[in-house]
């Protein structure tokens, strides 16, 4: 089982910017209601620029049972984020979770 289904630290740690072309209204798959257009080229997941950040698509309790409401339609930065990476472990540390090793 992936640690991602019980973690969610990355979704409550980083701003998520991506091309507007990934939005449904521009032919992509990311639901427009969960993102804001920053400018003509960049969109951002709602909630990820708040303080503290928390993606609007995230549901559940960090470090316990967590889920992404748009997992199948998530933007490229989320698809490219690697479990156990340096960024993953940075997010986990920010939320008081142990680093992932042995992946």
C-alpha positions as CSV (number, residue, x, y, z in Angstrom):
1,X,0.0,0.0,0.0
2,X,1.3,3.4,-0.9
3,X,2.2,5.8,1.9
4,X,0.3,8.5,-0.2
5,X,-3.1,7.1,0.8
6,X,-2.3,7.8,4.5
7,X,-0.1,10.9,4.2
8,X,-1.2,13.9,2.1
9,X,1.6,16.1,3.3
10,X,2.5,17.3,-0.2
11,X,-1.1,18.5,-0.8
12,X,-0.8,20.6,2.3
13,X,2.6,22.0,1.8
14,X,3.3,23.3,-1.8
15,X,1.7,25.7,-4.2
16,X,0.5,23.8,-7.3
17,X,0.9,25.7,-10.6
18,X,0.3,24.2,-14.0
19,X,-0.6,25.1,-17.6
20,X,-4.1,26.4,-18.2
21,X,-4.2,23.8,-21.0
22,X,-4.7,21.2,-18.3
23,X,-8.0,22.7,-17.2
24,X,-11.2,21.1,-18.5
25,X,-12.4,24.3,-20.2
26,X,-9.2,24.4,-22.2
27,X,-9.3,20.7,-23.2
28,X,-7.5,19.2,-20.2
29,X,-8.8,17.1,-17.3
30,X,-8.5,19.3,-14.2
31,X,-11.9,20.5,-13.1
32,X,-12.0,24.3,-13.4
33,X,-13.9,24.8,-10.1
34,X,-10.9,23.5,-8.2
35,X,-8.4,25.8,-9.8
36,X,-7.9,29.5,-10.5
37,X,-6.3,31.0,-13.6
38,X,-3.3,33.1,-12.4
39,X,-2.7,34.5,-15.9
40,X,-3.2,33.5,-19.5
41,X,-0.7,30.6,-19.2
42,X,-0.8,29.5,-15.6
43,X,-3.5,28.0,-13.3
44,X,-3.2,27.1,-9.6
45,X,-5.0,24.5,-7.5
46,X,-7.3,26.3,-5.1
47,X,-6.1,26.4,-1.5
48,X,-2.4,25.8,-2.4
49,X,-1.5,29.4,-2.0
50,X,-3.3,29.8,1.3
51,X,-1.4,29.9,4.6
52,X,-1.2,27.2,5.6
53,X,-1.6,25.6,2.2
54,X,-4.1,22.8,1.6
55,X,-5.4,21.7,-1.8
56,X,-9.1,22.1,-2.3
57,X,-9.2,18.5,-3.8
58,X,-7.8,17.0,-0.6
59,X,-10.1,15.2,1.8
60,X,-9.4,13.4,5.1
61,X,-6.9,13.8,7.9
62,X,-3.2,14.3,7.1
63,X,-1.1,11.3,8.3
64,X,-4.2,9.1,8.8
65,X,-6.5,8.5,5.9
66,X,-6.3,10.9,3.0
67,X,-7.6,11.1,-0.5
68,X,-7.6,13.3,-3.6
69,X,-11.0,14.1,-5.0
70,X,-9.6,14.4,-8.5
71,X,-6.9,11.8,-8.4
72,X,-7.6,10.6,-12.0
73,X,-7.8,14.2,-13.2
74,X,-5.0,15.8,-11.1
75,X,-2.6,18.2,-12.8
76,X,0.9,17.3,-14.0
77,X,2.8,18.6,-10.9
78,X,0.8,16.1,-8.8
79,X,1.3,13.3,-11.3
80,X,5.1,13.9,-11.3
81,X,5.5,14.2,-7.5
82,X,7.5,11.2,-6.3
83,X,6.7,9.3,-3.1
84,X,9.9,9.2,-1.0
85,X,11.6,12.0,-2.9
86,X,13.4,14.9,-1.2
87,X,10.3,17.1,-1.6
88,X,8.1,14.4,-0.2
89,X,10.2,14.0,2.9
90,X,10.4,17.8,3.3
91,X,6.6,18.0,3.3
92,X,6.4,15.1,5.7
93,X,8.8,16.8,8.1
94,X,6.8,20.0,8.0
95,X,3.8,18.0,9.2
96,X,5.7,16.1,11.9
97,X,5.8,12.8,10.0
98,X,8.7,10.4,9.7
99,X,10.7,10.4,6.4
100,X,10.1,7.6,4.0
101,X,13.0,5.3,3.4
102,X,13.6,2.0,1.6
103,X,11.5,2.9,-1.4
